Amino acid sequence: MITTIIVLLIIAAILLTIVVLIQNPKGGGLSAEFGGSGGAQMFGVQKTGDIVERLTWGFFTFILVGSLATLIFIKSAGTQQATDSDVNVEKASTTTTVPTLPAAPAPAAGDTTK
């Protein structure tokens, strides 16, 4: 589920980039400051309708809502995984005791063997 949303968000981001590049340049802004409107027409088309602007807002809204939904799904999946009784979780949470070897007998006082 999360993977599907992420793939859709990537596709929407690519489409948003394309739609922004084909929008009608409104003039002003940074393009007017650095050489007029000649540079603004490099990526823009002069005649576009309202559909391009609506697509821009639609893709932006989808990316915003999709990002928040992914965050909510990840947080809910994180709390669900912590409460699952998985075999590996049970093994990791149980403490194991290491068996100790019996101590070697102490050498006798008169024992000279090595």
C-alpha positions as CSV (number, residue, x, y, z in Angstrom):
1,M,0.0,0.0,0.0
2,I,2.7,2.4,1.0
3,T,4.8,1.5,-2.1
4,T,1.9,2.2,-4.4
5,I,1.4,5.6,-2.8
6,I,5.1,6.4,-3.1
7,V,5.1,5.4,-6.8
8,L,2.1,7.6,-7.5
9,L,3.7,10.5,-5.7
10,I,6.8,10.2,-7.9
11,I,4.7,10.1,-11.0
12,A,2.7,13.1,-9.8
13,A,6.0,15.0,-9.1
14,I,7.3,14.4,-12.6
15,L,4.0,15.5,-14.1
16,L,3.9,18.6,-11.9
17,T,7.4,19.5,-13.1
18,I,6.2,19.1,-16.8
19,V,3.0,21.1,-16.2
20,V,4.9,23.9,-14.5
21,L,7.4,24.1,-17.4
22,I,4.6,24.5,-20.0
23,Q,2.7,27.1,-18.1
24,N,2.2,30.6,-19.5
25,P,4.9,32.9,-18.1
26,K,3.2,35.7,-16.2
27,G,6.2,38.1,-16.4
28,G,7.8,39.8,-13.5
29,G,9.5,38.0,-10.7
30,L,13.1,36.9,-11.0
31,S,12.9,36.6,-14.8
32,A,12.2,40.3,-15.2
33,E,15.1,41.2,-12.9
34,F,17.7,39.2,-14.9
35,G,17.1,40.2,-18.5
36,G,13.5,40.7,-19.1
37,S,11.0,38.2,-20.6
38,G,13.3,36.7,-23.2
39,G,14.5,34.0,-20.8
40,A,11.1,33.2,-19.5
41,Q,9.9,32.0,-22.9
42,M,12.6,29.4,-23.1
43,F,10.6,26.8,-21.1
44,G,7.1,28.3,-21.4
45,V,4.4,28.3,-24.0
46,Q,2.7,31.6,-24.7
47,K,-1.0,30.4,-25.0
48,T,-2.2,27.9,-22.4
49,G,-5.6,27.6,-20.8
50,D,-6.9,27.3,-17.3
51,I,-6.6,23.5,-17.5
52,V,-2.8,23.8,-17.0
53,E,-3.2,25.9,-13.9
54,R,-5.8,23.5,-12.5
55,L,-3.5,20.6,-13.2
56,T,-0.7,22.3,-11.3
57,W,-2.9,22.9,-8.3
58,G,-4.3,19.3,-8.6
59,F,-0.8,17.7,-8.7
60,F,0.3,19.9,-5.8
61,T,-2.7,18.9,-3.7
62,F,-2.2,15.2,-4.5
63,I,1.5,15.3,-3.5
64,L,0.6,17.2,-0.3
65,V,-2.2,14.8,0.7
66,G,-0.3,11.7,-0.5
67,S,2.7,12.7,1.6
68,L,0.6,13.1,4.7
69,A,-1.2,9.8,4.1
70,T,2.1,8.0,3.7
71,L,3.3,9.5,7.0
72,I,0.1,8.3,8.7
73,F,0.4,4.8,7.2
74,I,4.1,4.5,8.3
75,K,3.3,5.6,11.8
76,S,0.4,3.2,12.1
77,A,2.5,0.4,10.7
78,G,5.2,1.1,13.2
79,T,2.9,0.8,16.1
80,Q,1.3,-2.3,14.7
81,Q,4.7,-4.0,14.2
82,A,5.7,-3.3,17.8
83,T,2.6,-5.2,19.1
84,D,2.8,-8.2,16.8
85,S,3.9,-11.4,18.3
86,D,6.5,-12.4,15.8
87,V,8.8,-15.3,16.4
88,N,11.9,-13.2,15.9
89,V,10.6,-10.5,18.3
90,E,9.9,-13.2,20.9
91,K,13.4,-14.7,20.5
92,A,15.0,-11.2,20.8
93,S,13.1,-10.3,23.9
94,T,13.8,-13.5,25.8
95,T,17.0,-13.5,27.8
96,T,19.1,-16.6,27.4
97,T,21.5,-17.7,30.0
98,V,24.9,-19.0,29.0
99,P,25.7,-22.3,30.7
100,T,28.7,-22.1,32.8
101,L,31.3,-24.8,32.9
102,P,32.2,-26.3,36.3
103,A,35.3,-25.0,37.9
104,A,38.4,-27.0,37.5
105,P,39.5,-28.7,40.7
106,A,42.3,-26.9,42.5
107,P,45.6,-28.7,42.5
108,A,46.7,-30.5,45.6
109,A,49.3,-28.9,47.8
110,G,51.9,-31.7,47.2
111,D,51.1,-32.1,43.5
112,T,54.1,-31.3,41.3
113,T,52.9,-32.5,37.9
114,K,52.5,-30.1,35.2
